[in-house]
Amino acid sequence: MRGDIRPTLLPFTRNGVQMFEQFEKPKDVGTSFFPSVSLGGPILKDRIWFFGSYTPQFIERDRTIASLSGRDPATRTVVQTDTYRFRQKNEYAFGRIDAAITDRLRVNASYTWNPIDQEGSLPGLTSGLGGVGAIPQATFADGTTRVGPAFNDLRGGRQSSNITNVQGTWTATDNLIINARYGYSFLNQKLGNYGIPPVGAPRFLCSISSANIPAEAGCNAGDSQGTNASEVRFDASTRTTFDVDGSFFVNMGGRHAFKVGYQLNRLANKIQQANTPLIFVRYGDTLSSLSARPLTDNPNAVGAGFLQRFGRAGDVSSKNQAIYVQDKFQVGSKLTLSLGFRIEKEDVPSFTDGLPGINFDWGDKFTPRIGGAYDLTGDGKNKIFANWGWFHDRFKYQLPRGSFGGAFFRRDYFEVFPGDGAAFNFTIPQILGSNVDKPGGDCPAPGGIPNSGGKTVCQRDFRAPSNTPGDVLQVGGVDPNLKPFRQAEFTVGYERQLSRDYVFSSRYTHKQVDRAVEDLGFINSGGSEVFLIGNPGFGLAAQTFTDSGLIPLKAKRDYDALELRVDKRLSDNFYFNASYTYSRLFGNYSGLASSDEGGRNSPNVNRNFDSPIAGFSALGKPEDGRLSTDRPHVFKLYGGYNVNWSGTNTTSFTAFQNLSSGVPITTHVTVLGIGTIPLNGRGDLGRSDVFSQTDFGVRYSYKFGKDGKFKLVGQLDIINLFDQDNELGQYRNIAPNLGFNEGDFGFNSGNQSQDLVNFLQAFQTQSFSSQITTLINNNGGNDVRYGVSNSFQGPRTVRFGFRFIF
């Protein structure tokens, strides 16, 4: 499997025995070309200077996909082979002007232009496992159908991006300096949106679970019609920033360097994304089975189905303001203090008109910071230092877009009767009728949605706006006393100059999350998932859990680290730094980029607290433990050596060595849709391999021309010099896609809402490990891929480059 960073572990059945194959993914063929040119110099001597550069990147990839007849490598054959192409150009142009208007006033302005253009599209590396039926294709508005490369060659997209910055510094007096900065950035993300079919007409899927299917159905199991498409018509974000600060210096009981500043950060986002609706019809199934709700099934029905609708839309803006005060205070000749505080005012927008967002006032984000350094011996060779502070996070738009009405995601369930006609003839108006979408969905039991005139019997809402007024357990909510995210940090250290060229340093750091902001999930009485935006373990979140007989958990993420470091400055043609860190990352909160979910980047709306059982293991206790990116031991060594062959030739050698502990690996099970529940607690599978990697680089510089004005530089970089293939992770899901309905655990009184509450309460305090193991065994045993390595270190990469400097 060398060379596959994340191989596919492909399960299959042979003679009734579950097996798996480490599927050898196809290797892409292509080239990458990264030219660069820059030019700079004076426009007006000693007053105005310019610099400009253009560094595009041209990336070409071709991928050959073999469509296979089956999954068993012993019997499958290649049915068809297709080659797809992909071209991407990353533009990067930068220009800057610096000007000394007067001896006391300097200004600069810069502009960065960095769009991305794509042509063509590559199918997934494992798409051939689906056979010829998985070949990408689409029917367009003119009635033509394009299949395989003929379709993917039309695909592409463009991501427009640019940044403008202006800055000025005025030295008003010898003791007063004023800085001002303005910035504007624009980003419109439309990659992958060219050459797609229209998204208006629904896509159909036919499924069959019984032999008694009416002839009028007009479909066989697995038949489909239409193409799934997602079109981002625009997703434009802008950021406008303005900063101004003044620094002044006074002697008052010591030397003070004061700085007072104001910051404005204004964000805006305009998005419209349309997705093809899906009409799914399953003959032979019942309404209650398909919807997983206790509905009354009509005995005359021949099947059930659902209509799925998804999209994003919104046009919002918000701003964050901050005022800060700092003082670097020199107390005598040995002690320096760094004192300061920061206050912020932040507005978080709602994507639904008329509904409130989140507002933090000036007093909500008070951020003190205290630090100091002391020269122990007075000769500048021994220093101790310490600092402490609070840090607050600014809201990203992921939460308001998903939880305040920017996203729409619903399923309408209906029954299919004789006389309804062919499966592919259902229409959206026929299913919905005059039904009005209600926040939190509408899934009565028994009966249907009254007076709608449509076929909908049950509607489930998977994106109920949390800022909708109403019962928290039915539509979600926002804690009216919500506190901002806060992290505390404390550091203490010691530095010692060992000699003229060597410095030893050590430091201990403790970081802890005091409060997180997350969406806490519940299943309402209609079976829809609704969310409370709050601080886990505090305020309304804690009250809601307690009132339901549940245990509220606080977000816990503690980091402790001791670092020892030796640095040698460049002298005698060589330099290096070496460091060793012993650390522990402990808790239940995997962070804004969730390491429990493979680094999922959905700040404040990951799956961390999306159910009352999230944060608990199947052993019936909190899952606190070493988090997924914990590496107790890390050693790093970086250094370089220069060889001066003559006055014109220089060769520089550099090397970097990383040696780190493996990360914890945890057995995960899926319970009520939460796929990160530890079966036996965190780290029960031990750790991945110790990680080791060596990188190496060479630079050769040759000067020529009058006074050495011209320079030719050749460079060679080798990443993972020894081509090491350390294991980075294992397949940790012990069972594939087991739903674990409440009835599986003995809670089946017939009152599903009460059964669910009883189950949640029990899961937090009782061990269900044996029941889960029994369920897994009853469904064929552990997934055969469980515990097998599925992620490896990247292969050796060699890069060559040349530069001409004049």
Residue pairs with C-beta under 8 A, 6 or more apart in sequence:
1 7
1 22
1 24
1 789
1 792
2 723
2 725
2 792
2 795
3 27
3 795
4 24
4 25
4 792
5 791
5 792
5 793
5 794
6 790
6 791
6 792
7 22
7 23
7 24
7 25
7 790
7 791
7 792
8 22
8 23
8 25
8 125
8 126
9 20
9 21
9 22
9 23
9 731
9 785
9 788
9 790
10 20
10 21
10 22
10 23
10 71
10 126
10 129
11 18
11 19
11 20
11 71
11 736
11 783
11 784
11 785
12 18
12 19
12 20
12 21
12 70
12 71
12 72
12 73
13 19
13 72
14 72
14 74
18 780
18 781
18 784
19 784
20 784
20 785
20 788
21 71
21 73
22 788
23 126
23 129
25 125
25 126
26 63
26 64
26 65
26 66
26 125
26 128
28 61
28 62
28 63
28 122
29 61
29 62
29 63
29 64
30 59
30 60
30 61
30 62
30 86
31 60
32 57
32 58
32 59
32 60
33 57
33 58
34 55
34 56
34 57
34 58
34 801
35 55
35 56
36 53
36 54
36 55
36 803
37 53
37 54
37 55
38 51
38 52
38 53
38 54
39 51
39 52
39 53
40 49
40 50
40 51
40 52
41 49
41 50
42 48
42 49
42 50
43 49
43 50
43 97
46 100
47 99
47 100
48 97
48 98
48 99
48 100
49 97
49 98
49 99
50 95
50 96
50 97
50 98
51 94
51 95
51 96
51 98
52 93
52 94
52 95
52 96
53 92
53 93
53 94
53 95
54 92
54 93
54 94
55 92
55 93
55 94
56 89
56 90
56 91
56 92
57 88
57 89
57 90
57 92
58 87
58 88
58 89
59 86
59 87
59 88
59 89
59 90
60 85
60 86
60 87
61 85
61 86
61 87
61 122
62 83
62 84
62 85
62 86
63 83
63 84
63 86
63 122
63 123
63 125
64 81
64 82
64 83
64 84
65 81
65 82
65 83
65 84
65 123
65 127
65 128
66 78
66 80
66 81
66 128
67 78
67 79
67 80
67 81
67 82
67 128
67 130
67 131
67 132
67 134
67 135
68 76
68 77
68 78
68 79
68 128
68 129
68 131
69 75
69 76
69 77
69 78
69 79
69 131
70 76
70 131
71 129
79 131
79 132
80 132
80 135
82 135
82 148
82 149
83 149
84 120
84 121
84 122
84 123
84 148
84 149
84 152
84 153
85 119
85 120
85 149
85 153
86 118
86 119
86 120
86 121
86 122
87 118
87 119
87 120
88 116
88 117
88 118
88 119
89 116
89 117
90 114
90 116
91 113
91 114
91 115
91 116
91 117
92 112
92 113
92 114
93 112
93 113
93 114
94 110
94 111
94 112
94 113
95 110
95 111
96 108
96 109
96 110
96 111
97 108
97 109
97 110
98 106
98 107
98 108
99 106
99 107
99 108
100 106
101 107
104 170
104 171
104 172
105 168
105 169
105 170
105 171
106 168
106 169
107 166
107 167
107 168
107 169
108 166
108 167
108 168
109 164
109 165
109 166
109 167
110 163
110 164
110 165
111 162
111 163
111 164
111 165
112 162
112 163
112 164
113 161
113 162
114 161
114 162
114 163
115 158
115 159
115 160
115 161
115 162
116 158
116 159
116 161
116 191
117 156
117 157
117 158
118 155
118 156
118 157
118 158
118 191
118 192
118 194
119 153
119 156
120 152
120 153
120 155
120 156
121 136
121 152
121 155
121 156
121 192
122 152
123 135
123 136
123 152
127 134
127 135
127 136
128 134
133 222
135 147
135 148
136 147
136 148
136 151
136 152
137 145
137 146
137 147
137 148
137 151
137 227
138 145
138 146
138 151
138 196
138 197
138 227
138 229
139 145
139 197
139 226
139 227
140 146
140 197
140 198
141 197
141 198
146 154
151 195
153 195
154 194
154 195
155 192
155 194
155 195
155 196
156 192
156 194
156 195
157 190
157 191
157 192
157 193
157 194
158 190
158 191
158 194
159 187
159 188
159 189
159 190
159 191
160 186
160 187
160 188
160 190
161 185
161 186
161 187
161 188
162 185
162 186
163 183
163 184
163 185
163 186
164 183
164 184
164 185
165 181
165 182
165 183
166 181
166 182
166 183
167 179
167 180
167 181
167 182
168 179
168 180
168 181
169 177
169 178
169 179
170 177
170 178
170 179
171 177
172 178
175 248
175 249
175 250
176 246
176 247
176 248
176 249
177 246
177 247
177 248
178 244
178 245
178 246
178 247
179 243
179 244
179 245
179 246
179 247
180 242
180 243
180 244
181 241
181 242
181 243
181 244
182 241
182 242
183 239
183 240
183 241
183 242
184 238
184 239
184 240
184 241
185 238
185 239
186 236
186 237
186 238
187 236
187 237
187 238
188 234
188 235
188 236
188 237
189 232
189 235
189 237
190 232
190 234
190 235
193 231
193 232
193 233
196 229
196 230
196 231
197 227
197 229
198 229
199 229
199 230
199 231
199 274
199 275
199 276
200 274
200 276
201 226
201 276
202 226
202 276
202 277
202 278
202 279
202 307
202 427
202 428
203 224
203 225
203 226
203 227
203 228
203 276
203 277
203 278
203 279
204 224
204 225
204 226
204 278
204 279
204 280
204 281
204 423
204 424
204 426
205 223
205 224
205 278
205 279
205 280
205 281
206 217
206 219
206 220
206 221
206 222
206 223
206 224
206 281
206 283
206 423
206 424
207 221
207 222
207 280
207 281
207 282
207 283
207 285
208 220
208 221
208 282
208 283
208 284
209 282
209 283
209 284
209 285
210 283
210 284
210 285
211 284
212 284
212 302
213 283
213 284
213 302
213 303
214 283
214 302
214 418
216 418
216 419
216 420
216 421
216 422
217 281
217 283
217 422
217 423
218 422
218 423
218 424
218 425
219 281
219 422
219 423
219 424
223 423
225 424
226 276
227 276
228 276
228 278
229 275
229 276
230 273
230 274
230 275
230 276
231 273
231 274
231 275
232 271
232 272
232 273
233 272
233 273
233 274
234 270
234 271
234 272
235 269
235 270
235 271
235 272
235 273
236 269
236 270
236 271
237 267
237 268
237 269
237 270
237 397
238 267
238 268
238 269
239 265
239 266
239 267
239 268
240 264
240 265
240 266
241 263
241 264
241 265
241 266
242 263
242 264
243 261
243 262
243 263
243 264
244 261
244 262
245 259
245 260
245 261
245 262
246 259
246 260
246 261
247 257
247 258
247 259
248 257
248 258
249 255
249 256
249 257
249 258
250 256
250 258
253 331
254 329
254 330
254 331
254 332
255 329
255 330
256 327
256 328
256 329
256 330
257 327
257 328
257 329
257 330
258 325
258 326
258 327
259 324
259 325
259 326
259 327
260 323
260 324
260 325
260 326
261 323
261 324
262 321
262 322
262 323
263 320
263 321
263 322
263 323
263 324
264 319
264 320
264 321
265 319
265 320
265 321
265 322
265 394
266 317
266 318
266 319
266 320
267 317
267 318
267 319
267 320
267 397
268 316
268 317
268 318
269 314
269 315
269 316
269 317
269 397
269 401
270 314
270 315
270 316
271 312
271 313
271 314
271 315
271 401
271 406
272 312
272 313
273 311
273 312
273 313
274 311
275 309
275 310
275 311
277 307
277 308
277 309
277 428
278 307
278 308
279 305
279 306
279 307
279 308
279 426
279 428
279 431
280 305
280 306
280 307
280 308
281 303
281 304
281 305
281 416
281 423
281 426
282 290
282 303
282 304
282 305
283 302
283 303
283 416
283 423
284 302
284 303
285 303
285 304
286 297
286 301
286 304
287 295
287 297
287 298
287 301
287 304
287 413
287 414
287 415
287 457
287 458
288 294
288 295
288 296
288 297
289 304
290 304
290 305
290 306
290 413
291 304
291 306
291 413
291 443
291 458
291 460
291 527
292 527
292 739
292 741
293 413
293 443
293 445
293 458
293 526
293 527
293 752
294 445
294 750
294 752
295 413
295 443
295 445
295 446
295 457
295 458
296 445
296 446
296 447
297 415
298 415
298 417
300 417
300 418
301 415
301 416
301 417
302 416
302 417
302 418
303 415
303 416
304 413
304 414
304 415
304 416
305 413
305 414
305 415
305 416
305 423
305 426
306 411
306 412
306 413
306 414
307 411
307 412
307 414
307 428
307 431
307 432
307 456
308 410
308 411
309 408
309 409
309 410
309 412
310 407
310 408
310 409
311 407
311 408
312 401
312 406
312 407
312 408
313 351
313 406
313 408
314 351
314 401
314 405
314 406
316 349
316 350
316 351
316 400
316 406
317 349
318 346
318 347
318 348
318 349
318 357
319 346
319 347
320 344
320 345
320 346
320 347
320 394
321 344
321 345
321 346
322 342
322 343
322 344
322 345
323 342
323 343
323 362
324 340
324 341
324 342
324 343
325 340
325 341
325 342
326 338
326 339
326 340
327 337
327 338
327 339
327 340
328 336
328 337
328 338
329 336
329 337
329 338
329 339
330 336
331 337
333 375
333 378
334 374
334 375
334 376
334 378
335 372
335 373
335 374
335 375
336 372
336 373
336 374
337 370
337 371
337 372
338 369
338 370
338 371
338 372
338 387
339 369
339 370
339 371
340 368
340 369
341 366
341 367
341 368
341 369
342 365
342 366
342 367
342 369
343 362
343 363
343 365
343 366
343 367
344 360
344 362
344 364
344 365
344 367
344 392
345 360
345 361
345 362
345 365
346 358
346 359
346 360
346 365
346 394
346 395
346 484
347 357
347 358
347 359
347 360
348 357
348 358
348 359
348 395
348 399
348 400
349 357
349 400
349 404
350 356
350 357
350 400
350 404
350 405
350 465
350 467
351 400
351 401
351 404
351 405
351 406
352 404
352 405
352 465
352 467
352 468
355 404
355 405
355 465
355 467
355 468
356 467
356 478
357 400
357 404
357 467
358 395
358 400
358 478
358 482
358 533
360 484
364 483
364 484
365 392
365 484
366 390
367 389
367 390
367 391
367 392
368 389
368 390
369 387
369 388
369 389
369 390
370 387
370 388
370 389
371 385
371 386
371 387
371 388
371 389
372 385
372 386
372 387
373 383
373 384
373 385
374 383
374 384
374 385
375 382
375 383
376 382
376 383
376 384
380 497
381 496
381 497
382 494
382 495
382 496
382 497
383 494
383 495
383 496
384 492
384 493
384 494
384 495
385 491
385 492
385 493
385 494
385 495
386 490
386 491
386 492
386 493
387 489
387 490
387 491
388 488
388 489
388 490
388 491
389 488
389 489
390 486
390 487
390 488
390 489
390 514
391 486
391 487
391 488
391 489
392 484
392 485
392 486
392 487
393 484
393 485
393 487
393 517
393 592
393 603
395 517
395 604
396 603
396 604
397 406
398 602
398 603
398 604
398 605
399 517
399 519
399 533
399 603
399 604
399 605
400 406
401 407
402 463
402 519
402 602
402 605
403 463
403 465
403 466
403 467
403 476
403 519
403 531
403 533
403 605
404 465
404 466
404 467
405 465
405 467
407 463
408 463
409 461
409 462
409 463
410 437
410 441
410 459
410 460
410 461
410 462
410 463
411 459
411 460
411 462
412 431
412 432
412 435
412 456
412 458
412 459
413 443
413 456
413 457
413 458
413 459
413 460
414 431
414 454
414 455
414 456
414 457
415 455
415 457
416 423
420 426
429 454
430 454
430 455
431 454
431 455
431 456
432 452
432 454
432 456
433 452
433 453
433 454
433 455
433 456
434 451
434 452
434 453
434 454
435 442
435 449
435 452
435 454
435 456
435 459
437 459
437 461
438 459
438 461
439 461
439 464
439 465
439 468
439 470
439 475
440 461
440 464
440 468
440 470
440 474
440 475
440 476
440 524
440 526
440 528
440 530
441 459
441 460
441 461
441 464
441 524
441 526
441 527
441 528
442 449
442 458
442 459
442 526
443 458
443 459
443 460
443 526
443 527
443 528
444 458
444 526
447 457
448 456
448 457
448 458
449 456
449 457
449 458
449 459
458 526
458 527
459 526
460 526
460 527
460 528
461 528
461 529
461 530
462 528
462 529
464 475
464 476
464 528
464 529
464 530
464 531
465 475
465 476
466 475
466 476
466 477
466 478
466 519
466 530
466 531
466 532
466 533
467 477
467 478
467 533
468 475
468 476
469 475
470 477
472 522
472 530
472 532
472 540
472 544
473 522
473 524
473 525
473 530
473 544
473 548
474 524
474 525
474 526
474 530
475 524
475 530
476 522
476 530
476 531
476 532
476 533
477 532
477 533
477 540
478 532
478 533
478 534
479 532
479 533
479 534
479 535
479 539
479 540
479 541
480 540
481 539
481 540
482 517
482 533
482 534
482 535
482 539
483 515
483 517
483 535
483 538
483 539
484 515
484 517
485 513
485 515
485 516
485 517
485 604
486 513
486 514
486 515
487 511
487 512
487 513
487 514
488 511
488 512
488 514
489 509
489 510
489 511
490 509
490 510
491 507
491 508
491 509
491 510
492 507
492 508
493 505
493 506
493 507
493 508
494 505
494 506
494 507
495 503
495 504
495 505
495 506
496 503
496 504
496 505
497 503
498 504
498 566
500 571
501 568
501 569
501 571
501 572
502 566
502 567
502 568
503 566
503 567
503 568
503 569
504 564
504 565
504 566
505 563
505 564
505 565
505 566
505 567
506 562
506 563
506 564
506 565
507 562
507 563
508 560
508 561
508 562
508 563
509 559
509 560
509 561
509 563
510 558
510 559
510 560
511 558
511 559
512 557
512 558
512 559
513 555
513 556
513 557
513 558
513 587
513 589
515 535
515 538
515 555
516 535
516 536
516 555
516 557
516 589
516 608
517 533
517 534
517 535
517 604
518 533
518 534
518 535
518 536
518 555
518 604
518 605
518 606
518 608
518 609
519 531
519 532
519 533
519 604
519 605
519 609
519 610
520 531
520 532
520 533
520 534
520 536
520 541
520 544
520 609
520 610
521 529
521 530
521 531
521 609
521 610
521 611
521 614
522 529
522 530
522 531
522 532
522 611
522 612
523 529
523 530
523 611
523 672
523 756
524 530
525 753
529 610
529 673
531 605
531 610
532 540
532 541
532 544
534 540
534 541
535 541
535 555
536 552
536 553
536 554
536 555
536 589
536 608
536 609
536 615
537 552
537 553
537 554
537 555
538 554
541 552
542 552
545 551
545 552
545 612
546 552
548 612
548 757
548 760
548 761
549 757
549 761
550 612
550 760
550 761
550 764
551 612
551 764
551 765
553 588
553 609
553 615
553 616
553 622
555 587
555 588
555 589
555 608
555 609
556 586
556 587
556 588
556 589
556 624
557 585
557 586
557 587
557 588
557 589
557 590
557 591
557 627
558 584
558 585
558 586
558 587
559 583
559 584
559 585
559 586
560 583
560 584
561 581
561 582
561 583
561 584
562 581
562 582
562 583
563 579
563 580
563 581
564 579
564 580
564 581
565 577
565 578
565 579
565 580
566 577
566 578
566 579
567 576
567 577
568 574
568 575
568 576
568 577
569 575
570 640
570 642
573 641
573 642
573 643
573 644
574 639
574 640
574 641
574 642
575 639
575 640
576 637
576 638
576 639
576 640
577 637
577 638
577 639
578 635
578 636
578 637
578 638
579 634
579 635
579 636
579 637
580 633
580 634
580 635
581 633
581 634
581 635
582 632
582 633
583 630
583 631
583 632
583 634
584 626
584 630
584 632
585 626
585 627
585 629
585 630
586 624
586 625
586 626
586 627
586 630
587 624
587 627
588 608
588 615
588 622
588 623
588 624
588 625
589 608
589 627
590 596
590 597
590 606
590 608
590 627
590 628
591 627
592 601
592 603
592 604
592 606
593 599
593 600
593 601
593 603
594 600
594 602
594 606
594 607
594 608
595 627
595 628
595 629
596 607
596 608
596 627
596 628
596 676
597 606
597 607
597 676
600 606
600 607
607 614
607 674
607 675
607 676
608 614
608 615
609 615
610 674
611 672
611 673
611 674
611 760
612 760
612 763
612 764
613 671
613 672
613 674
613 677
613 760
613 763
613 764
614 674
614 676
614 677
615 622
615 623
616 622
616 623
616 677
616 763
616 764
617 623
617 677
617 678
617 679
617 680
617 681
617 682
618 669
618 671
618 677
618 678
618 679
618 680
618 763
618 767
618 768
618 769
618 772
619 680
619 681
619 767
619 769
620 762
620 763
620 764
620 765
620 766
620 767
620 768
621 765
623 677
623 678
623 681
623 682
624 682
625 664
625 678
625 681
625 682
625 683
626 664
626 682
626 683
627 664
627 682
628 663
628 664
628 666
629 663
630 663
630 664
631 660
631 661
631 662
631 663
631 691
632 661
633 660
633 661
634 658
634 659
634 660
634 661
635 657
635 658
635 659
635 660
636 656
636 657
636 658
636 659
637 655
637 656
637 657
638 654
638 655
638 656
638 657
639 654
639 655
640 652
640 653
640 654
640 655
641 652
641 653
642 650
642 651
642 652
642 653
643 650
643 651
643 652
643 653
644 650
645 651
647 703
647 708
648 702
648 703
648 704
648 708
649 700
649 701
649 702
649 703
650 699
650 700
650 701
651 698
651 699
651 700
651 701
652 698
652 699
652 700
652 701
653 696
653 697
653 698
654 696
654 697
654 698
654 699
655 694
655 695
655 696
655 697
656 694
656 695
656 696
657 692
657 693
657 694
657 695
658 691
658 692
658 693
658 694
659 690
659 691
659 692
660 690
660 691
660 692
661 687
661 690
661 691
662 686
662 687
662 688
662 689
662 690
662 691
662 727
663 687
663 688
663 728
663 729
664 682
664 683
664 685
664 686
664 687
665 683
665 685
665 686
665 687
665 688
665 729
665 730
665 732
666 678
666 681
666 682
666 683
666 684
666 685
666 732
667 678
667 679
667 680
667 684
667 685
667 732
667 734
667 786
668 675
668 676
668 677
668 678
668 679
668 732
668 733
668 734
669 675
669 677
669 678
669 679
669 733
669 734
669 735
669 738
669 740
669 772
670 677
670 733
670 735
670 737
670 738
670 739
670 740
671 677
671 740
671 763
671 772
672 740
672 742
673 739
675 733
678 684
679 734
679 769
679 772
680 769
685 730
685 732
685 787
688 726
688 727
688 728
688 729
688 730
689 726
689 727
689 728
690 726
691 726
691 728
691 793
692 724
692 726
693 719
693 720
693 724
693 726
693 793
694 720
694 721
694 722
694 724
695 717
695 718
695 719
695 720
695 721
696 717
696 718
696 721
697 715
697 716
697 717
697 718
698 715
698 716
699 713
699 714
699 715
700 713
700 714
700 715
701 711
701 712
701 713
702 711
702 712
702 713
703 710
703 711
704 710
704 711
704 712
705 806
709 806
710 804
710 805
710 806
711 803
711 804
711 805
711 806
712 802
712 803
712 804
712 805
713 802
713 803
713 804
713 805
714 800
714 801
714 802
715 799
715 800
715 801
715 802
715 803
716 798
716 799
716 800
716 801
717 798
717 799
717 801
718 796
718 797
718 798
718 799
719 794
719 796
719 797
719 798
719 799
720 793
720 794
720 795
720 796
720 797
721 796
722 796
723 795
723 796
724 793
725 792
725 793
725 795
726 792
726 793
727 789
727 791
727 792
727 793
728 791
728 792
728 793
729 789
729 790
729 791
730 787
730 788
730 789
730 790
730 791
731 783
731 785
731 786
731 787
731 788
731 789
731 790
732 786
732 787
733 783
733 786
734 776
734 782
734 783
734 786
735 775
735 776
735 779
735 782
735 783
736 783
738 775
738 776
738 779
740 772
740 775
742 748
742 752
742 755
742 756
742 759
743 755
744 771
744 775
745 759
745 762
745 768
745 771
746 771
747 755
747 756
747 758
747 759
747 762
748 755
749 755
762 768
776 782
